[in-house]
Amino acid sequence: MSADDLLNREALLRLAPEQRPAVDPAELRTRVVHFGLGAFHRAHQAVFTEQAAARSGEPWGITAVAPRSAATVRALRDQDCLYSLTERRPDGHRTRVVGSVVGALAMGPDAKTVDALLADPKVTVVTLTVTEKGYHRSPMTGGLDTSAGPVAADLAAGPDGPLTTVIGRLAAGLAARMRAGAPPINVVSCDNMADNGAALGRVVHDYIRASSWPDRAEILDRMAEAVAFPATVVDRIVPATSEADRAAAEAALGVRDALPVTGEPYRQWVLEDSFAAPRPPWELDGALFVPDVAPYQLTKLRLLNGSHSALAYLGSAAGLTTISGTMAADWGERLVRALCAEVAPTLPADGPDPVAYADDLVVRFRNPAMHHLLRQIGTDGSLKITERWLPALRELRARGTSTPVLELALAAWADSTRRADAPADPAAEALAACWGPSTRPAETVRALLRVLGAADLADDEALVAAVADRLPALRTGHVEI
């Protein structure tokens, strides 16, 4: 395929006006550095930033840093950092090009450029979508797991040594910024974790404390005044891109896009209003700035993300493949509503209404235009469910409240860890080892909970028995709510 057939700035002139970016990419400058070049960022924060730049006339451009995928970086550069977003609507897809990304870097090979941007006074925002595992948090303390291999290797590297973790690269870049006396900066986690801003701030501070830098105390003192870690809640369902999506994007645009993304029409961004430096006016595109994101965060984590994980594992047990397909099962909607009702008592009174929220989830999950794969949602379960299910489970059981839906969901996750086609998980080996040929189901459930760092739940005999009792039916694909 020739360059003329590829999406790039020159090709924009051949697109219909409604398919072009909301802002001229040539007028933007790097003001935001983003770690994580995945589909979610390109369908969420990049869209908010593009609209903020277009509506304010301010040149808020993004340079995206890929922690690992150099191939994605090359593909994006070949397209002048342009890509298409298709909104999957029940009444028909809508495809257009997003233009807010103005640079793409590979974290390892382009380390010096990344560090220079992090120290650049004109860069005042860093955002991250690196998933929970990218933070290398200890399940016991919530702080940085300095014994984790990649973290230990980064800490042992010399001043100019290679750094492979985002936390190491970010900490080194912020340290250089502090040493240079550059202006304050905002570091914004957009990952699905409870209190994600504080979680990110803690692991970055832990990394600096664990470093051998002689000026680490001074760096931390300066950061206390010059670096903000606001909490956020992000929401948009963004399925993995398929070959069919690529073909559809090409048909809609008339040019080839190697990196198209798709998403549902709905999107939300709630941010803690505690910034230390200038930021894009994301509120111009509907972002919500609040004093405390906790009510929104818990509602989203426990209802939306919690339901998503439950649908993923139960749907897989029933031989299904997508969220919409699982919602079409006779128990799909009941599962979502029952989970939301069970978890609702653990949510703050000043948050979104759980019943109305569940209504919205049913509509969103049923969207026939979405093909969100259960396998994608089920990855990294040992990290996700510790955030999405276990805190609510602990709280409810401490109150003496029954938890049948969470028990069922936990059983489905447990069952998934024994299968040869289990979703990818950083703890896969430890989880698989819990399934001995002569191990009783209750012993297996107890061992799996300990791998999750949930020794307290492993010691809850009634819970362990209830989860184990669900396993035989799930193995036959039978789901009963």
C-alpha positions as CSV (number, residue, x, y, z in Angstrom):
1,M,0.0,0.0,0.0
2,S,1.4,3.4,-0.9
3,A,1.7,6.4,1.4
4,D,-1.2,7.9,-0.4
5,D,-3.5,5.2,0.9
6,L,-2.5,5.8,4.6
7,L,-4.1,8.1,7.0
8,N,-1.9,11.1,7.6
9,R,-2.2,14.9,7.6
10,E,-2.2,15.2,3.9
11,A,-5.1,12.7,3.7
12,L,-7.2,14.8,6.0
13,L,-7.9,17.1,3.1
14,R,-9.7,14.3,1.3
15,L,-12.0,13.5,4.2
16,A,-15.5,14.9,4.8
17,P,-15.5,17.8,7.2
18,E,-17.3,15.8,9.9
19,Q,-14.6,13.2,9.7
20,R,-11.7,15.6,10.3
21,P,-10.1,16.4,13.7
22,A,-11.8,19.1,15.8
23,V,-8.6,21.0,15.8
24,D,-5.7,21.4,13.3
25,P,-2.9,19.2,14.6
26,A,-0.3,21.5,13.2
27,E,-1.4,24.2,15.6
28,L,-0.8,22.1,18.7
29,R,2.3,21.8,20.9
30,T,3.2,19.2,23.5
31,R,1.8,20.3,26.7
32,V,0.7,16.9,28.0
33,V,2.8,13.7,28.2
34,H,0.8,10.5,28.4
35,F,2.2,7.1,29.4
36,G,0.3,4.3,27.8
37,L,-0.5,4.2,24.1
38,G,-3.4,1.8,24.3
39,A,-6.9,2.1,22.9
40,F,-8.5,3.5,26.0
41,H,-6.4,6.7,26.1
42,R,-7.0,7.3,22.4
43,A,-10.8,7.0,22.9
44,H,-11.0,8.9,26.1
45,Q,-8.5,11.5,27.4
46,A,-7.2,12.2,23.9
47,V,-10.7,13.1,22.8
48,F,-11.4,15.3,25.9
49,T,-8.0,17.1,25.2
50,E,-8.8,17.6,21.5
51,Q,-12.1,19.1,22.3
52,A,-10.6,21.3,25.1
53,A,-8.0,22.6,22.6
54,A,-10.6,23.2,19.9
55,R,-13.1,25.0,22.2
56,S,-10.5,27.1,24.0
57,G,-8.1,27.9,21.2
58,E,-5.2,26.8,23.4
59,P,-2.6,24.5,21.8
60,W,-2.9,21.5,24.1
61,G,-1.1,18.7,22.3
62,I,-0.2,15.2,23.7
63,T,3.0,13.3,23.3
64,A,2.2,9.6,24.0
65,V,4.8,7.3,25.5
66,A,4.5,3.6,24.9
67,P,6.1,1.6,27.8
68,R,6.7,-1.4,25.6
69,S,5.2,-1.4,22.1
70,A,7.7,0.1,19.7
71,A,5.6,-1.2,16.8
72,T,2.6,0.9,17.9
73,V,4.9,4.0,18.1
74,R,6.2,3.4,14.6
75,A,2.7,2.9,13.2
76,L,1.4,6.1,14.8
77,R,4.4,8.1,13.6
78,D,3.8,6.8,10.0
79,Q,0.3,8.3,10.3
80,D,1.5,11.7,11.6
81,C,0.1,10.5,15.0
82,L,-3.5,10.6,13.6
83,Y,-6.0,7.7,14.1
84,S,-9.7,7.2,13.8
85,L,-12.3,6.7,16.5
86,T,-15.6,5.0,15.7
87,E,-18.5,5.4,18.0
88,R,-20.5,2.2,18.0
89,R,-24.1,3.4,18.1
90,P,-27.2,1.3,17.9
91,D,-28.4,3.6,15.1
92,G,-25.2,3.3,13.1
93,H,-21.4,3.8,13.5
94,R,-19.8,7.3,13.3
95,T,-16.1,7.5,12.4
96,R,-13.8,10.5,12.6
97,V,-10.1,11.3,13.0
98,V,-8.7,12.5,16.3
99,G,-5.8,15.0,16.2
100,S,-4.7,15.8,19.7
101,V,-1.7,13.4,19.7
102,V,1.3,15.2,18.2
103,G,4.1,12.9,19.2
104,A,4.8,9.2,19.9
105,L,7.8,7.9,21.8
106,A,9.0,4.4,22.9
107,M,9.9,4.7,26.6
108,G,13.2,2.7,26.3
109,P,14.7,3.8,23.0
110,D,13.5,7.4,23.5
111,A,14.3,7.7,27.2
112,K,16.3,11.0,26.8
113,T,13.4,12.6,24.9
114,V,10.9,11.5,27.5
115,D,13.1,12.9,30.3
116,A,13.5,16.2,28.5
117,L,9.7,16.5,28.1
118,L,9.1,15.7,31.7
119,A,11.5,18.5,32.6
120,D,10.1,20.9,30.0
121,P,8.5,24.0,31.7
122,K,5.9,24.0,28.9
123,V,4.7,20.5,29.9
124,T,2.4,20.9,32.8
125,V,0.4,17.6,32.7
126,V,1.3,14.0,32.8
127,T,-1.4,11.4,32.4
128,L,-1.2,7.6,32.7
129,T,-3.2,4.6,31.5
130,V,-0.8,1.7,32.3
131,T,-3.3,-0.6,34.1
132,E,-3.1,-1.7,37.7
133,K,-0.1,-3.9,37.2
134,G,2.0,-0.9,35.9
135,Y,2.1,0.5,39.4
136,H,3.9,-2.5,40.9
137,R,2.0,-2.1,44.2
138,S,2.4,-4.5,47.1
139,P,-1.0,-6.2,47.7
140,M,-0.1,-6.1,51.4
141,T,0.8,-2.5,51.9
142,G,-0.5,-0.7,48.8
143,G,3.0,0.9,48.4
144,L,5.7,0.2,45.8
145,D,6.8,-3.4,45.7
146,T,10.5,-2.8,45.7
147,S,11.2,-6.5,45.6
148,A,9.4,-6.9,42.2
149,G,12.0,-7.8,39.6
150,P,11.5,-4.8,37.2
151,V,11.4,-2.3,40.1
152,A,14.5,-3.8,41.7
153,A,16.3,-3.7,38.4
154,D,15.4,0.0,37.9
155,L,16.5,0.9,41.4
156,A,19.8,-0.8,40.8
157,A,20.4,0.9,37.5
158,G,23.0,3.7,37.4
159,P,22.0,7.3,36.6
160,D,22.1,6.6,32.9
161,G,21.0,3.0,33.1
162,P,17.9,1.7,31.3
163,L,14.6,2.0,33.2
164,T,11.8,-0.4,32.2
165,T,9.0,0.6,34.6
166,V,6.8,3.6,34.1
167,I,7.1,4.4,37.8
168,G,10.9,4.4,37.5
169,R,10.9,6.5,34.4
170,L,8.3,9.0,35.8
171,A,10.1,9.3,39.1
172,A,13.4,9.9,37.3
173,G,11.8,12.5,35.1
174,L,10.1,14.3,38.0
175,A,13.4,14.3,39.9
176,A,15.1,16.0,37.0
177,R,12.3,18.5,36.8
178,M,12.7,19.3,40.5
179,R,16.5,19.6,40.2
180,A,16.0,22.1,37.3
181,G,13.6,24.2,39.3
182,A,11.0,23.9,36.6
183,P,7.4,25.0,37.3
184,P,4.8,22.8,39.0
185,I,3.3,19.9,37.2
186,N,0.1,17.7,37.5
187,V,0.5,13.9,37.3
188,V,-3.0,12.4,36.6
189,S,-3.7,8.7,37.0
190,C,-6.5,7.5,34.7
191,D,-6.3,3.9,35.7
192,N,-9.1,2.0,37.4
193,M,-8.0,1.9,41.0
194,A,-9.5,3.2,44.2
195,D,-8.0,6.6,45.1
196,N,-5.7,6.3,42.1
197,G,-4.1,9.7,42.6
198,A,-2.9,8.9,46.1
199,A,-1.9,5.4,44.9
200,L,0.3,6.9,42.1
201,G,1.7,9.5,44.4
202,R,2.7,6.9,46.9
203,V,4.5,4.6,44.5
204,V,6.4,7.5,43.0
205,H,7.4,8.8,46.4
206,D,8.4,5.2,47.5
207,Y,10.6,4.8,44.4
208,I,12.4,8.1,45.2
209,R,12.9,7.1,48.8
210,A,14.2,3.7,47.8
211,S,16.6,5.2,45.2
212,S,20.3,5.9,45.8
213,W,20.0,9.5,44.8
214,P,21.9,11.6,47.3
215,D,19.4,14.5,46.9
216,R,16.2,12.4,47.3
217,A,15.1,14.2,50.4
218,E,15.3,17.5,48.7
219,I,13.5,16.2,45.7
220,L,10.6,14.9,47.9
221,D,10.4,18.3,49.7
222,R,10.2,20.1,46.4
223,M,7.6,17.7,45.0
224,A,5.3,18.3,48.0
225,E,4.8,21.8,46.7
226,A,5.3,21.4,43.0
227,V,3.6,18.1,42.0
228,A,-0.1,17.3,42.3
229,F,-1.6,13.8,42.0
230,P,-5.3,14.4,41.6
231,A,-7.7,11.5,41.8
232,T,-9.9,10.7,38.7
233,V,-12.6,8.5,37.5
234,V,-12.7,7.5,33.8
235,D,-15.4,5.7,32.0
236,R,-15.9,4.6,28.5
237,I,-16.2,1.0,27.2
238,V,-13.4,0.6,24.6
239,P,-13.3,-2.9,23.1
240,A,-10.1,-4.4,21.6
241,T,-9.8,-3.4,18.0
242,S,-10.5,-6.3,15.5
243,E,-9.7,-6.8,11.9
244,A,-13.3,-6.0,11.1
245,D,-12.9,-2.7,12.9
246,R,-9.9,-1.9,10.8
247,A,-11.8,-2.8,7.6
248,A,-14.8,-0.7,8.7
249,A,-12.6,2.3,9.5
250,E,-11.0,2.1,6.1
251,A,-14.3,1.9,4.3
252,A,-15.6,4.9,6.2
253,L,-12.6,7.1,5.6
254,G,-11.3,5.9,2.3
255,V,-7.8,5.6,3.6
256,R,-6.1,2.9,5.7
257,D,-5.8,3.4,9.5
258,A,-3.4,1.0,11.2
259,L,-4.5,2.1,14.7
260,P,-8.3,2.6,14.7
261,V,-10.2,2.5,18.0
262,T,-13.8,2.0,18.8
263,G,-15.9,2.9,21.7
264,E,-19.4,3.3,23.1
265,P,-21.1,6.7,22.8
266,Y,-21.0,7.2,26.5
267,R,-17.9,8.7,28.1
268,Q,-17.3,10.3,31.5
269,W,-14.3,11.9,33.3
270,V,-14.5,13.1,36.9
271,L,-11.4,14.8,38.4
272,E,-10.5,15.9,41.8
273,D,-10.1,19.7,41.6
274,S,-6.6,19.9,43.1
275,F,-4.2,20.8,40.4
276,A,-0.8,22.5,40.9
277,A,-0.3,23.8,37.3
278,P,-2.2,24.8,34.2
279,R,-4.3,22.0,32.6
280,P,-6.5,21.7,29.5
281,P,-10.0,23.0,30.1
282,W,-11.5,19.5,29.9
283,E,-14.7,20.8,31.4
284,L,-15.5,22.4,28.1
285,D,-16.1,18.9,26.8
286,G,-18.1,17.8,29.9
287,A,-15.5,16.7,32.3
288,L,-16.6,17.2,35.9
289,F,-14.3,18.7,38.5
290,V,-15.2,18.0,42.1
291,P,-13.7,18.4,45.6
292,D,-13.9,14.6,46.2
293,V,-14.1,11.9,43.5
294,A,-14.5,9.1,46.0
295,P,-18.3,8.7,45.6
296,Y,-18.0,8.5,41.8
297,Q,-14.9,6.3,42.1
298,L,-16.5,3.7,44.3
299,T,-19.7,3.7,42.3
300,K,-17.8,3.1,39.1
301,L,-15.4,0.5,40.5
302,R,-17.9,-1.5,42.4
303,L,-20.9,-1.3,40.1
304,L,-19.6,-0.8,36.5
305,N,-16.2,-2.5,36.8
306,G,-17.5,-5.0,39.3
307,S,-20.4,-6.0,37.0
308,H,-18.0,-6.1,34.0
309,S,-15.7,-8.6,35.8
310,A,-18.7,-10.7,37.0
311,L,-20.1,-10.8,33.4
312,A,-16.7,-11.7,32.0
313,Y,-16.1,-14.7,34.3
314,L,-19.7,-16.0,34.4
315,G,-20.2,-15.5,30.7
316,S,-17.0,-17.4,29.9
317,A,-18.1,-20.2,32.2
318,A,-21.3,-20.3,30.1
319,G,-19.4,-20.5,26.9
320,L,-20.2,-16.9,25.8
321,T,-17.7,-14.4,24.3
322,T,-19.0,-10.8,24.6
323,I,-20.6,-8.5,27.1
324,S,-23.7,-7.9,24.8
325,G,-24.0,-11.7,24.2
326,T,-23.8,-12.3,28.0
327,M,-26.5,-9.7,28.6
328,A,-28.7,-11.5,26.1
329,A,-28.6,-14.6,28.3
330,D,-31.7,-15.0,30.5
331,W,-29.6,-14.2,33.6
332,G,-27.4,-11.4,32.2
333,E,-29.6,-8.4,33.3
334,R,-30.4,-10.1,36.6
335,L,-26.7,-10.5,37.3
336,V,-26.0,-6.8,36.8
337,R,-29.0,-5.6,38.8
338,A,-28.5,-8.1,41.6
339,L,-24.8,-7.2,41.9
340,C,-25.5,-3.5,42.0
341,A,-28.2,-4.0,44.7
342,E,-25.9,-6.2,46.8
343,V,-23.0,-3.8,46.7
344,A,-25.1,-0.5,46.9
345,P,-25.1,-0.4,50.8
346,T,-21.3,0.0,50.6
347,L,-21.4,3.1,48.6
348,P,-21.4,6.7,49.9
349,A,-24.8,8.3,50.3
350,D,-23.8,11.4,48.3
351,G,-22.8,9.5,45.2
352,P,-24.8,8.6,42.1
353,D,-28.1,6.8,42.6
354,P,-27.3,3.0,42.4
355,V,-30.6,2.1,40.9
356,A,-30.4,4.7,38.2
357,Y,-26.7,3.7,37.6
358,A,-27.7,0.1,37.2
359,D,-30.4,1.2,34.7
360,D,-27.7,2.9,32.6
361,L,-25.4,-0.1,32.9
362,V,-28.0,-2.4,31.4
363,V,-28.5,-0.1,28.4
364,R,-24.8,0.3,27.9
365,F,-23.9,-3.4,28.3
366,R,-26.8,-4.4,25.9
367,N,-25.6,-2.1,23.1
368,P,-25.7,-4.6,20.1
369,A,-23.1,-2.5,18.3
370,M,-20.5,-3.3,21.0
371,H,-18.5,-6.5,20.8
372,H,-16.5,-6.2,24.0
373,L,-14.7,-9.5,24.5
374,L,-15.1,-11.2,27.9
375,R,-11.5,-12.5,27.5
376,Q,-10.2,-8.9,27.3
377,I,-12.1,-7.9,30.5
378,G,-11.0,-11.0,32.3
379,T,-7.3,-10.3,32.0
380,D,-5.3,-9.4,35.1
381,G,-8.1,-10.7,37.3
382,S,-5.9,-11.1,40.4
383,L,-5.4,-7.4,40.3
384,K,-8.8,-6.2,39.2
385,I,-11.0,-8.1,41.5
386,T,-9.0,-7.1,44.6
387,E,-10.2,-3.6,43.8
388,R,-13.6,-4.3,42.3
389,W,-15.1,-7.0,44.6
390,L,-13.1,-7.7,47.7
391,P,-13.5,-4.4,49.6
392,A,-17.3,-4.5,49.3
393,L,-17.2,-8.2,50.2
394,R,-15.3,-7.5,53.4
395,E,-17.6,-4.6,54.3
396,L,-20.8,-6.6,53.7
397,R,-19.6,-9.7,55.6
398,A,-18.4,-7.6,58.5
399,R,-22.0,-6.3,58.8
400,G,-23.4,-9.8,58.7
401,T,-25.0,-9.2,55.3
402,S,-25.3,-12.1,52.8
403,T,-23.2,-11.9,49.7
404,P,-24.6,-14.5,47.2
405,V,-23.8,-12.6,44.0
406,L,-20.2,-11.8,44.9
407,E,-19.8,-15.4,46.0
408,L,-21.0,-16.5,42.6
409,A,-18.7,-14.1,40.8
410,L,-15.8,-15.1,42.9
411,A,-16.5,-18.8,42.1
412,A,-16.5,-18.0,38.4
413,W,-13.2,-16.2,38.7
414,A,-11.8,-19.1,40.7
415,D,-13.0,-21.6,38.0
416,S,-11.3,-19.5,35.3
417,T,-7.9,-19.9,36.9
418,R,-7.9,-23.6,36.4
419,R,-8.6,-23.7,32.7
420,A,-5.8,-24.1,30.1
421,D,-7.3,-21.0,28.3
422,A,-7.3,-18.9,31.5
423,P,-7.1,-15.1,30.8
424,A,-3.6,-13.6,31.1
425,D,-2.7,-12.8,34.7
426,P,0.6,-11.7,36.3
427,A,-0.1,-14.3,39.1
428,A,-1.1,-17.1,36.6
429,E,1.5,-19.6,37.8
430,A,0.6,-19.1,41.5
431,L,-3.1,-19.3,40.7
432,A,-2.7,-22.5,38.6
433,A,-0.6,-24.1,41.4
434,C,-3.7,-23.9,43.7
435,W,-5.4,-26.6,41.6
436,G,-3.8,-29.8,42.8
437,P,-5.2,-33.1,41.5
438,S,-6.2,-34.2,45.0
439,T,-6.9,-30.8,46.5
440,R,-10.4,-30.3,47.8
441,P,-12.4,-27.4,46.3
442,A,-12.5,-25.5,49.6
443,E,-8.7,-25.8,50.0
444,T,-8.3,-24.5,46.4
445,V,-10.6,-21.5,47.0
446,R,-8.7,-20.8,50.2
447,A,-5.3,-20.9,48.4
448,L,-6.6,-18.7,45.6
449,L,-7.7,-16.1,48.1
450,R,-4.3,-16.1,49.7
451,V,-2.7,-15.5,46.3
452,L,-4.9,-12.4,46.1
453,G,-3.5,-11.2,49.5
454,A,-6.9,-11.8,51.1
455,A,-5.9,-14.0,54.0
456,D,-8.8,-12.6,56.0
457,L,-11.3,-13.9,53.5
458,A,-9.4,-17.2,53.2
459,D,-10.1,-17.7,56.9
460,D,-13.8,-17.0,56.4
461,E,-15.0,-20.6,56.4
462,A,-18.5,-19.8,55.4
463,L,-17.4,-17.7,52.5
464,V,-14.9,-20.3,51.3
465,A,-17.6,-23.1,51.5
466,A,-20.1,-21.0,49.6
467,V,-17.7,-20.2,46.8
468,A,-16.6,-23.9,46.6
469,D,-20.2,-25.0,46.5
470,R,-20.7,-23.0,43.3
471,L,-17.9,-24.6,41.4
472,P,-19.6,-27.8,40.2
473,A,-22.5,-26.0,38.4
474,L,-20.1,-23.5,36.8
475,R,-18.0,-26.3,35.4
476,T,-21.1,-27.5,33.5
477,G,-21.8,-23.9,32.2
478,H,-24.8,-23.5,34.5
479,V,-25.3,-20.0,36.0
480,E,-28.0,-19.4,38.5
481,I,-28.6,-16.0,40.0
